[in-house]
Amino acid sequence: MYLQPRLNLKVSQRQVLTPGLVQMVSVLALNKLELKEMINSEMIENPVLEELEESALSLDERAGLEGDRERSAEAVAAEGERVEKDPFDEIDFGSYFQDYLDPGFRTASSNFEESDKPSFEHFLSQPSRLSDHLAWQLGSLTLLPEVHVAAELIIGNLNENGYLTATDEELIAALLELRQPARNEPIPFQRGVKAPVSWVPVDDDSDEHEQVAKIAACAEEASGESVEFAEARCTIEVARGVIHQFDPLGVGARDLRECLLIQIKARRRDAELAARRRQAHLVAQPIEDDTDEDEDYGAAPSAHTVAAPDQTSVFETATHIVSNCLQLLQKKDMRELTRSCGRTSDEVQAAVDFIRTLDPRPGQRYNQSETRLIEPDVAFVKRGDEYVVLMNEEDMPVLRLNQGYRKMLRQKQTEKEVREYVKERYKSAIQLLRNIEQRKNTIVRTCEVIVRRQAEFLELGEQSLKPMMIKEVAEEIGVHPSTVSRAVANKYVHTTQGVYELRFFFSEGVNGPEGADLPLVLLKRKVKKLIEDEDERKPLTDDQLAAELQRQGIQVTRRTVAKYREDLQIPSTHQRRVR
């Protein structure tokens, strides 16, 4: 059988996204700050684009700028479509620059009203992170080089809650790879030193000899491991003990149970030390000074003082609960906790109250999310009896095309490669300018529909918010729903009722009182309010919540209420009940 060339015709339909369309989609989804950053990046990469300073405008240019401002969005869109239909090679650059882009195309600046800007007191330097706080404490200690490297590995593998995410095998492998002792000779591990395997954490005043002894004693007990691997494993354990003594207490733990046990152990050690110091001071003082010394040495409860009949009993009970009954504690089953601990109900309650003072996520204290400054992209301003939409284009770069490169296209002596490069850069720049105008046009048209549909909200507040779907707005302005979704993504609007995210106005509706639709945002708030006002010993079930909402005229089912409760991250009735 011989292979012969053949011609085959195949008809198929494919959706191809051009680079210009991809850029238009990405530009539409950007908010003002992101768009400004993107324009600055494009100006660095594309030499054809340049920023025009407002102060450098001539009288004719200012007149042209005012004309651009007065032009309607429909005229800009129609002009953009006319330019888009012409192939790039057929563009008459002379008339194009003279009529539209000469002396420069500018993103029109609207009369966005001045708002109260945050003062410079609100701008702080970068806050200290958990890793920085722990590294600062680590640098104040005298440690073996290997222990210091292991501690740095542990700090680098802590998550935002302060828990250690890397396994022991991963840490040991990383330590063996990075292990380079500062000494020329190997570390003199003292094999003859007998120390308990369950070593205690290293204190701040520990010297290198004590650390070497602990690592050597731990490695000596290892069986079935190489000497190098056992020493690395024990070094990791010593380093973890060092990290466990750092502030905040509980960092470096593997899970919640270990985190709480570390804090309980530290609190108990501090309480015993304070008791011994107080007892020694009372013995040295006359009896008549008892009252004053009580006031000076802990008679007043502090943040770390446990108000219980017996502190030792509280610590022991809390340790037993965290070690063996953590699930019962999460379920708030006090009856089973009392039975498991073998203590009185008062002692168990005191231990539970003490556990509640512990921090289950110690790292969050230094890994708090930074306050994000929001700059509205749009403003709904009342002019007379109606609201108008104003784009916030303050501080946005005013773009134009560089005139020098325009001359290069006209000059005959310009090399072919240079001409092709400049033409490609011009094509990219014109596409960007067109996409920026298209973004503005889409956002303005979308916001105009929001203003018409949510006029009562702008006058009366959130209680007058009406259900509105993205699909409905898309049909009204004649675009795809995904276009509207991108137009409102990560963008905020300044209204008479405050600053809101544009997505806030889009919500499904349920059958509310008097047959009117109730937005899901308000329905979820009603569900949350009912749960906040319930009796903790007899929390409301989903059926009871649904029945209460139905009595208020809102037609919902139990499954709907359960779904909204889960969206609000509210536990179930069984988990909310306090026994």
C-alpha positions as CSV (number, residue, x, y, z in Angstrom):
1,M,0.0,0.0,0.0
2,Y,1.4,3.4,-1.0
3,L,0.9,6.6,0.8
4,Q,-0.5,9.3,-1.5
5,P,-1.0,13.0,-0.7
6,R,-4.7,14.1,-0.7
7,L,-6.6,17.3,-0.2
8,N,-9.4,17.2,2.3
9,L,-11.9,20.0,3.2
10,K,-13.2,20.2,6.7
11,V,-15.7,22.8,8.0
12,S,-15.6,23.6,11.7
13,Q,-16.4,26.4,14.0
14,R,-13.9,27.7,16.6
15,Q,-14.0,30.6,18.9
16,V,-10.7,32.4,18.7
17,L,-9.7,35.1,21.1
18,T,-7.5,37.7,19.5
19,P,-4.9,39.5,21.6
20,G,-7.0,42.7,21.5
21,L,-10.1,40.9,22.8
22,V,-8.1,39.2,25.6
23,Q,-6.7,42.6,26.6
24,M,-10.2,44.2,26.5
25,V,-11.6,41.4,28.8
26,S,-8.7,41.9,31.3
27,V,-8.9,45.7,31.3
28,L,-12.6,45.6,32.0
29,A,-12.1,43.5,35.1
30,L,-9.5,46.0,36.6
31,N,-10.4,48.6,39.2
32,K,-8.9,52.1,39.1
33,L,-5.8,51.3,41.1
34,E,-5.1,48.2,39.0
35,L,-5.8,50.0,35.8
36,K,-3.4,52.8,36.7
37,E,-0.6,50.2,37.5
38,M,-1.3,48.5,34.2
39,I,-1.1,51.8,32.2
40,N,2.2,52.6,33.8
41,S,3.5,49.1,32.9
42,E,2.4,49.6,29.3
43,M,4.1,53.0,29.1
44,I,7.3,51.4,30.2
45,E,7.1,48.6,27.6
46,N,5.6,50.6,24.7
47,P,7.6,53.7,23.7
48,V,4.8,55.1,21.6
49,L,2.6,55.7,24.6
50,E,3.5,58.7,26.8
51,E,1.8,60.6,29.6
52,L,0.6,64.2,29.0
53,E,0.9,66.5,31.9
54,E,-2.1,68.7,32.5
55,S,0.1,71.7,33.2
56,A,1.8,71.4,29.8
57,L,-1.4,71.8,27.8
58,S,-1.8,74.7,25.5
59,L,-5.0,76.7,25.1
60,D,-5.9,74.7,21.9
61,E,-5.2,71.5,23.7
62,R,-7.3,72.4,26.7
63,A,-10.1,73.3,24.3
64,G,-9.8,69.9,22.7
65,L,-9.7,68.3,26.2
66,E,-12.9,70.0,27.1
67,G,-14.4,68.8,23.8
68,D,-13.5,65.2,24.7
69,R,-15.2,65.6,28.1
70,E,-18.4,66.8,26.6
71,R,-18.6,64.0,24.0
72,S,-21.1,61.4,24.9
73,A,-20.3,57.8,25.4
74,E,-22.3,56.8,22.4
75,A,-20.2,59.0,20.1
76,V,-17.0,57.6,21.5
77,A,-18.2,54.0,21.0
78,A,-19.3,54.7,17.5
79,E,-16.0,56.3,16.6
80,G,-14.1,53.4,18.1
81,E,-16.2,50.9,16.0
82,R,-15.5,52.9,12.9
83,V,-11.7,52.8,13.5
84,E,-11.9,49.1,14.4
85,K,-13.3,48.1,11.0
86,D,-10.4,49.6,9.1
87,P,-7.3,47.4,8.7
88,F,-4.2,48.8,10.3
89,D,-2.3,49.1,7.0
90,E,-5.1,51.2,5.5
91,I,-5.2,53.8,8.2
92,D,-4.4,57.3,7.0
93,F,-2.1,58.4,9.7
94,G,-2.1,62.0,8.7
95,S,-5.8,62.6,9.1
96,Y,-6.0,60.1,12.0
97,F,-3.5,62.1,14.1
98,Q,-4.9,65.4,13.0
99,D,-8.6,64.6,13.7
100,Y,-8.4,62.3,16.6
101,L,-5.0,61.8,18.1
102,D,-3.4,65.1,17.6
103,P,-2.0,66.5,19.9
104,G,-2.8,63.4,21.9
105,F,-5.6,61.1,22.9
106,R,-6.6,61.7,26.5
107,T,-8.7,59.7,28.9
108,A,-11.3,62.2,29.7
109,S,-11.3,63.3,33.4
110,S,-14.7,63.7,34.9
111,N,-15.8,66.1,37.5
112,F,-15.6,63.6,40.3
113,E,-16.2,65.4,43.5
114,E,-13.5,65.8,46.0
115,S,-13.9,63.3,48.9
116,D,-12.3,63.2,52.3
117,K,-8.9,61.5,51.6
118,P,-7.2,59.6,54.4
119,S,-4.5,61.6,56.2
120,F,-0.9,60.7,56.3
121,E,-1.3,59.5,59.9
122,H,-3.1,56.5,58.4
123,F,-0.2,55.4,56.3
124,L,2.1,53.2,58.4
125,S,5.2,51.4,57.6
126,Q,5.0,47.7,56.9
127,P,3.8,45.9,60.0
128,S,6.0,43.3,61.7
129,R,5.1,39.8,60.5
130,L,5.2,36.7,62.7
131,S,8.4,35.5,61.0
132,D,10.1,38.8,61.7
133,H,9.0,38.8,65.4
134,L,10.3,35.2,65.9
135,A,13.6,35.9,64.0
136,W,14.2,38.9,66.3
137,Q,13.8,36.7,69.4
138,L,16.0,34.0,67.8
139,G,18.8,36.5,67.2
140,S,18.9,37.4,70.9
141,L,19.8,33.8,72.0
142,T,23.1,32.0,72.1
143,L,22.6,28.7,70.1
144,L,24.6,26.2,68.3
145,P,24.9,26.9,64.6
146,E,22.9,23.7,63.8
147,V,20.2,24.6,66.2
148,H,20.0,28.1,64.9
149,V,19.7,26.9,61.3
150,A,17.0,24.4,62.4
151,A,15.1,27.1,64.2
152,E,15.2,29.2,61.1
153,L,13.8,26.3,59.0
154,I,10.9,25.9,61.5
155,I,10.1,29.6,61.4
156,G,10.1,29.6,57.7
157,N,7.6,26.7,57.6
158,L,5.0,28.3,59.9
159,N,1.6,29.1,58.4
160,E,-0.4,32.2,59.1
161,N,-1.9,30.7,62.3
162,G,1.6,29.8,63.7
163,Y,1.4,26.1,63.1
164,L,4.3,24.1,61.7
165,T,3.3,22.7,58.4
166,A,6.4,20.8,57.4
167,T,6.9,17.2,58.5
168,D,9.9,16.1,60.6
169,E,11.3,14.2,57.5
170,E,11.1,17.4,55.4
171,L,12.9,19.4,58.1
172,I,15.5,16.8,58.7
173,A,16.2,16.5,54.9
174,A,16.5,20.3,54.6
175,L,18.8,20.5,57.7
176,L,21.1,17.8,56.4
177,E,21.3,19.7,53.1
178,L,22.0,23.1,54.7
179,R,24.1,21.8,57.6
180,Q,27.5,23.4,57.5
181,P,29.1,23.7,60.9
182,A,31.0,26.9,61.6
183,R,33.7,24.8,63.3
184,N,36.4,22.9,61.4
185,E,35.9,20.0,63.7
186,P,32.6,18.1,64.1
187,I,30.4,19.0,67.1
188,P,31.6,17.1,70.1
189,F,28.5,15.2,71.0
190,Q,29.1,13.7,74.4
191,R,27.9,10.1,74.1
192,G,28.5,9.5,77.8
193,V,26.2,12.2,79.0
194,K,23.0,10.7,80.3
195,A,20.0,13.0,80.0
196,P,16.4,12.1,79.9
197,V,15.0,11.5,76.5
198,S,12.0,13.7,77.4
199,W,14.2,16.8,77.5
200,V,12.8,20.2,78.6
201,P,12.8,23.2,76.3
202,V,15.9,25.3,76.2
203,D,15.8,28.4,78.3
204,D,17.1,31.7,77.3
205,D,20.2,31.4,79.5
206,S,21.2,27.9,78.2
207,D,24.7,27.6,76.8
208,E,26.0,25.6,73.9
209,H,27.3,22.8,76.2
210,E,23.8,22.1,77.5
211,Q,22.4,22.0,74.0
212,V,25.1,19.6,72.9
213,A,24.4,17.4,75.8
214,K,20.7,17.3,75.1
215,I,21.2,16.5,71.4
216,A,23.8,13.8,72.2
217,A,21.5,12.2,74.8
218,C,18.6,12.2,72.5
219,A,20.6,10.8,69.6
220,E,22.1,8.1,71.8
221,E,18.6,6.6,72.5
222,A,17.9,6.3,68.8
223,S,17.9,2.9,67.3
224,G,17.9,1.8,63.7
225,E,19.0,5.3,62.5
226,S,22.3,6.6,61.2
227,V,24.2,8.8,63.6
228,E,23.9,11.8,61.2
229,F,20.1,11.3,60.8
230,A,19.6,10.9,64.6
231,E,21.6,14.0,65.4
232,A,19.6,16.0,62.8
233,R,16.3,14.7,64.2
234,C,17.3,15.6,67.8
235,T,18.5,19.0,66.6
236,I,15.1,19.7,65.1
237,E,13.5,18.7,68.4
238,V,15.7,21.0,70.4
239,A,15.0,23.8,68.0
240,R,11.2,23.2,68.3
241,G,11.6,23.5,72.1
242,V,13.3,26.8,71.6
243,I,10.5,28.1,69.4
244,H,7.9,26.9,71.9
245,Q,9.3,29.3,74.4
246,F,8.9,32.3,72.1
247,D,6.2,34.9,72.1
248,P,3.4,34.3,71.2
249,L,3.1,31.1,73.1
250,G,1.9,28.2,71.0
251,V,3.8,28.9,67.8
252,G,5.6,25.9,66.3
253,A,2.9,23.4,67.3
254,R,1.7,20.7,64.9
255,D,-2.0,21.0,65.7
256,L,-4.5,22.7,68.0
257,R,-4.1,20.1,70.8
258,E,-0.3,20.7,71.0
259,C,-0.8,24.5,70.7
260,L,-3.1,24.6,73.7
261,L,-0.9,22.2,75.7
262,I,2.1,24.4,75.2
263,Q,0.2,27.4,76.5
264,I,-1.2,25.5,79.5
265,K,2.3,24.3,80.4
266,A,3.7,27.8,80.2
267,R,0.9,29.3,82.2
268,R,1.3,26.6,84.9
269,R,5.0,27.2,85.0
270,D,4.5,31.0,85.4
271,A,1.9,30.5,88.1
272,E,4.1,28.1,90.1
273,L,7.1,30.5,89.8
274,A,4.9,33.4,90.9
275,A,3.6,31.4,93.9
276,R,7.1,30.4,95.0
277,R,8.3,34.0,94.8
278,R,5.3,35.3,96.7
279,Q,5.8,32.6,99.4
280,A,9.4,33.4,99.8
281,H,8.7,37.1,100.1
282,L,5.9,36.6,102.6
283,V,8.3,34.5,104.8
284,A,10.8,37.3,104.8
285,Q,8.3,40.0,105.7
286,P,6.6,40.7,109.0
287,I,3.1,39.3,109.5
288,E,1.5,42.7,109.8
289,D,2.5,43.5,106.2
290,D,0.5,40.6,104.8
291,T,-2.3,42.7,103.3
292,D,0.0,45.1,101.4
293,E,2.2,42.3,100.0
294,D,-0.9,40.5,98.8
295,E,-1.8,43.5,96.8
296,D,1.7,43.8,95.4
297,Y,2.2,40.1,94.5
298,G,-0.8,38.9,92.6
299,A,-3.8,39.4,94.8
300,A,-5.5,41.4,92.0
301,P,-6.3,39.0,89.1
302,S,-4.3,39.6,85.9
303,A,-4.8,38.4,82.3
304,H,-3.0,35.1,83.1
305,T,-4.6,34.5,86.5
306,V,-7.2,31.8,86.8
307,A,-10.1,32.5,89.1
308,A,-10.6,29.0,90.4
309,P,-10.7,27.3,93.8
310,D,-7.4,25.5,93.1
311,Q,-5.0,26.6,90.4
312,T,-3.3,23.2,90.3
313,S,-6.6,21.4,89.8
314,V,-7.5,23.8,87.0
315,F,-4.3,23.2,85.1
316,E,-4.6,19.4,85.5
317,T,-8.2,19.4,84.4
318,A,-7.5,21.7,81.5
319,T,-4.6,19.4,80.4
320,H,-6.8,16.3,80.6
321,I,-9.6,18.0,78.6
322,V,-7.3,19.2,75.8
323,S,-5.4,15.9,75.6
324,N,-8.4,13.5,75.7
325,C,-11.7,15.4,75.4
326,L,-11.1,18.1,72.8
327,Q,-14.1,17.0,70.7
328,L,-16.4,17.1,73.7
329,L,-15.1,20.6,74.4
330,Q,-16.0,21.7,70.8
331,K,-19.5,20.3,71.2
332,K,-19.8,22.1,74.6
333,D,-21.0,18.9,76.2
334,M,-20.4,19.7,79.8
335,R,-22.1,16.6,81.2
336,E,-19.7,14.2,79.3
337,L,-16.7,16.4,80.2
338,T,-17.5,16.3,83.9
339,R,-17.9,12.5,83.7
340,S,-14.6,12.0,81.8
341,C,-12.6,14.3,84.0
342,G,-13.9,12.8,87.3
343,R,-14.1,16.3,88.8
344,T,-16.9,18.4,90.1
345,S,-18.9,20.6,87.6
346,D,-17.4,23.8,89.1
347,E,-13.9,22.5,88.6
348,V,-14.6,21.5,85.0
349,Q,-16.3,24.8,84.3
350,A,-13.3,26.7,85.7
351,A,-11.0,24.6,83.5
352,V,-13.2,25.3,80.4
353,D,-13.2,29.0,81.2
354,F,-9.4,28.9,81.5
355,I,-9.1,27.1,78.1
356,R,-11.2,29.9,76.5
357,T,-8.5,32.4,77.5
358,L,-6.0,30.6,75.4
359,D,-5.2,31.5,71.8
360,P,-6.0,28.7,69.3
361,R,-4.3,30.8,66.5
362,P,-1.3,32.5,68.0
363,G,0.2,33.5,64.7
364,Q,-2.9,35.7,63.7
365,R,-1.7,38.3,66.2
366,Y,1.1,39.2,63.9
367,N,-0.4,38.0,60.6
368,Q,-3.5,40.2,60.6
369,S,-4.7,41.2,57.1
370,E,-3.6,44.7,56.4
371,T,-6.3,47.4,56.1
372,R,-7.0,47.9,52.4
373,L,-7.7,51.4,51.3
374,I,-10.6,51.5,48.9
375,E,-10.8,54.2,46.2
376,P,-14.2,54.2,44.5
377,D,-14.2,53.8,40.8
378,V,-17.6,55.5,40.3
379,A,-19.8,57.9,42.2
380,F,-23.6,58.3,42.2
381,V,-24.1,62.0,42.7
382,K,-27.5,63.7,43.0
383,R,-28.0,66.6,40.6
384,G,-31.4,68.2,41.1
385,D,-34.0,65.4,41.3
386,E,-32.0,62.7,39.7
387,Y,-28.7,60.8,40.2
388,V,-25.9,60.9,37.7
389,V,-23.0,58.5,37.2
390,L,-19.5,60.0,37.5
391,M,-16.3,58.1,36.8
392,N,-13.5,58.7,39.2
393,E,-10.5,59.3,36.9
394,E,-8.5,61.5,39.3
395,D,-4.8,60.9,39.1
396,M,-5.2,58.7,36.1
397,P,-2.5,59.2,33.4
398,V,-3.5,61.3,30.4
399,L,-2.2,59.3,27.4
400,R,-1.2,60.3,24.0
401,L,0.8,58.9,21.1
402,N,4.4,60.1,20.7
403,Q,4.9,62.5,17.8
404,G,8.5,61.5,17.2
405,Y,7.5,58.0,16.2
406,R,4.8,59.4,13.9
407,K,7.5,61.2,12.0
408,M,9.5,58.0,11.6
409,L,6.5,56.4,9.8
410,R,6.5,59.3,7.3
411,Q,10.2,59.3,6.6
412,K,11.2,57.2,3.6
413,Q,14.7,56.6,4.9
414,T,13.4,54.6,7.9
415,E,14.5,51.0,7.8
416,K,11.9,48.3,7.2
417,E,12.5,46.6,10.6
418,V,12.1,49.9,12.4
419,R,9.0,50.8,10.5
420,E,7.4,47.4,11.2
421,Y,8.3,47.7,14.9
422,V,6.8,51.2,15.2
423,K,3.6,50.1,13.3
424,E,3.2,47.2,15.7
425,R,3.7,49.5,18.7
426,Y,1.2,51.9,17.3
427,K,-1.3,49.1,16.8
428,S,-0.9,48.0,20.4
429,A,-1.2,51.5,21.8
430,I,-4.3,52.3,19.8
431,Q,-5.9,49.0,21.0
432,L,-5.1,49.9,24.6
433,L,-6.7,53.3,24.3
434,R,-9.7,51.8,22.6
435,N,-10.1,49.2,25.4
436,I,-9.8,51.9,28.1
437,E,-12.7,53.8,26.5
438,Q,-14.7,50.7,26.1
439,R,-14.2,49.9,29.8
440,K,-15.4,53.3,30.8
441,N,-18.4,53.0,28.5
442,T,-19.4,49.6,29.8
443,I,-19.1,50.6,33.5
444,V,-21.0,53.8,33.0
445,R,-23.9,52.1,31.2
446,T,-24.0,49.4,33.8
447,C,-24.1,51.9,36.7
448,E,-26.9,53.9,34.9
449,V,-29.1,50.8,35.1
450,I,-28.2,50.3,38.7
451,V,-29.2,53.9,39.5
452,R,-32.5,53.5,37.8
453,R,-33.3,50.2,39.5
454,Q,-32.0,51.2,43.0
455,A,-33.3,54.7,43.3
456,E,-35.1,53.9,46.5
457,F,-32.0,52.5,48.0
458,L,-30.1,55.7,47.2
459,E,-32.8,57.7,49.0
460,L,-33.8,55.4,51.9
461,G,-31.0,53.0,52.6
462,E,-30.4,49.2,52.6
463,Q,-33.9,48.3,53.7
464,S,-35.1,49.5,50.3
465,L,-32.7,47.4,48.3
466,K,-34.4,45.5,45.5
467,P,-33.3,42.2,43.9
468,M,-31.4,42.6,40.7
469,M,-29.8,40.0,38.5
470,I,-26.7,40.4,36.3
471,K,-28.5,38.8,33.5
472,E,-31.3,41.4,33.6
473,V,-28.8,44.3,33.4
474,A,-26.9,42.6,30.6
475,E,-30.1,42.3,28.5
476,E,-30.9,45.9,29.1
477,I,-27.6,47.3,27.9
478,G,-27.2,44.7,25.2
479,V,-24.1,42.8,26.3
480,H,-23.2,39.3,27.6
481,P,-23.7,38.7,31.4
482,S,-20.0,37.9,31.7
483,T,-19.3,41.4,30.5
484,V,-21.4,42.9,33.3
485,S,-19.8,40.5,35.8
486,R,-16.4,41.8,34.9
487,A,-17.5,45.4,34.8
488,V,-18.6,45.2,38.5
489,A,-15.8,43.0,39.8
490,N,-13.6,44.5,42.5
491,K,-15.0,47.9,42.0
492,Y,-16.6,50.2,44.5
493,V,-19.1,53.1,44.2
494,H,-19.5,56.2,46.4
495,T,-23.2,56.8,47.2
496,T,-25.2,59.0,49.5
497,Q,-25.6,55.9,51.7
498,G,-21.8,55.2,51.9
499,V,-19.3,53.2,49.8
500,Y,-20.4,49.9,48.5
501,E,-19.0,47.2,46.2
502,L,-20.9,47.2,42.9
503,R,-21.7,43.5,43.3
504,F,-23.6,44.4,46.5
505,F,-26.5,45.6,44.3
506,F,-26.8,42.2,42.5
507,S,-28.8,39.7,44.5
508,E,-31.5,37.1,44.0
509,G,-34.9,37.6,45.6
510,V,-37.3,35.5,47.5
511,N,-41.0,36.0,48.0
512,G,-41.2,38.6,50.9
513,P,-44.0,40.4,52.7
514,E,-46.9,41.6,50.6
515,G,-45.7,39.6,47.6
516,A,-42.6,41.8,47.1
517,D,-39.2,40.3,46.5
518,L,-36.7,40.4,49.3
519,P,-33.0,40.4,48.4
520,L,-31.0,37.5,49.8
521,V,-28.6,40.0,51.5
522,L,-31.5,41.2,53.8
523,L,-32.7,37.7,54.3
524,K,-29.3,36.5,55.5
525,R,-29.2,39.4,57.9
526,K,-32.6,38.4,59.3
527,V,-31.4,34.8,59.8
528,K,-28.3,36.1,61.6
529,K,-30.3,38.4,63.8
530,L,-32.7,35.6,64.9
531,I,-29.7,33.4,65.8
532,E,-28.0,36.2,67.7
533,D,-31.2,36.8,69.8
534,E,-31.8,33.1,70.6
535,D,-31.4,31.3,73.9
536,E,-28.0,29.5,74.1
537,R,-29.5,26.6,76.0
538,K,-32.4,26.3,73.6
539,P,-31.1,27.4,70.2
540,L,-33.5,27.7,67.3
541,T,-33.6,24.9,64.8
542,D,-33.7,25.4,61.0
543,D,-37.4,24.5,61.1
544,Q,-38.1,27.1,63.8
545,L,-36.1,29.7,61.9
546,A,-38.1,29.0,58.7
547,A,-41.4,29.2,60.6
548,E,-40.4,32.5,62.2
549,L,-39.5,34.0,58.8
550,Q,-42.8,32.7,57.4
551,R,-44.7,34.5,60.2
552,Q,-43.0,37.7,59.0
553,G,-44.3,37.0,55.5
554,I,-41.1,35.6,53.9
555,Q,-41.8,32.4,52.1
556,V,-38.7,30.2,52.7
557,T,-38.1,26.5,53.4
558,R,-36.0,24.8,56.0
559,R,-33.4,23.8,53.4
560,T,-33.1,27.4,52.2
561,V,-32.5,28.6,55.8
562,A,-29.9,25.8,56.3
563,K,-28.1,26.9,53.2
564,Y,-28.0,30.6,54.2
565,R,-26.9,29.6,57.7
566,E,-24.0,27.7,56.3
567,D,-23.1,30.6,54.0
568,L,-22.8,32.8,57.1
569,Q,-20.6,30.1,58.7
570,I,-23.0,29.7,61.7
571,P,-22.8,26.3,63.4
572,S,-25.7,23.9,63.6
573,T,-28.2,23.8,66.4
574,H,-26.4,21.0,68.1
575,Q,-23.1,22.8,68.0
576,R,-24.6,26.1,69.3
577,R,-26.3,24.5,72.3
578,V,-24.6,25.1,75.6
579,R,-25.3,22.1,77.9
